[in-house]
Every structure is written in structure tokens, then in C-alpha cells.
Amino acid sequence: MAAVSTNIKIDPVLKQESQELFESFGLSLSAAINMFLRQSVREQAIPFRVGNPLPNIETIRAIEEARNGIGLSRGFTSVSELMEDLDADD
């Protein structure tokens, strides 16, 4: 199938950095974009996570503390047991 041209607007610095990156992989910018588009069509989705950036330092610490069992309450086997604990005078 014959290729067609498409014009897109790209920040010049981003274009340069992207070209350098893809060239280090042995790819042209055009080939890399075609790879992205083919994978998008194959998966019927954007082929990478789109969302908020990585968690901030506070969230990272909280995750680490939870993994290490720091600051966690004890476990409960029923809702009534949880409610008794919540209602108890400490």
C-alpha cells in the first residue's frame, strides 16, 4: 500500500529530542509514529498509560508504610466487629 503524508504540529524541541531518541533505536520519527498508530489500532486503545504523573513523595511514603505494616489498624473479620471497635472508648 502506498504511504500518504500527514502534517502534524510538534514543538521543535520535542521533535529534535524524539528524533534523537528514535535514531538511537535505529528508527526514524516517521517509523516510530507508524509503530504507535499500528499498536493503537491493534489494541483499540492508546498503547501506554495515560494519567496523572507518578505519586508525590507523601504518597510514596504512605505506600511504603502500608507495605511495611506501619500505621495500620488491626484487621476485622466482620462489620459488627469493626463497628464495635469504632464505638469503643479508647
Secondary structure, DSSP 8 states (H G I E B T S, - for coil): -----------HHHHHHHHHHHHHTT--HHHHHHHHHHHHHHHTS-SS--SS-S--HHHHHHHHHHHTTTT-----SSHHHHHHHHHS--
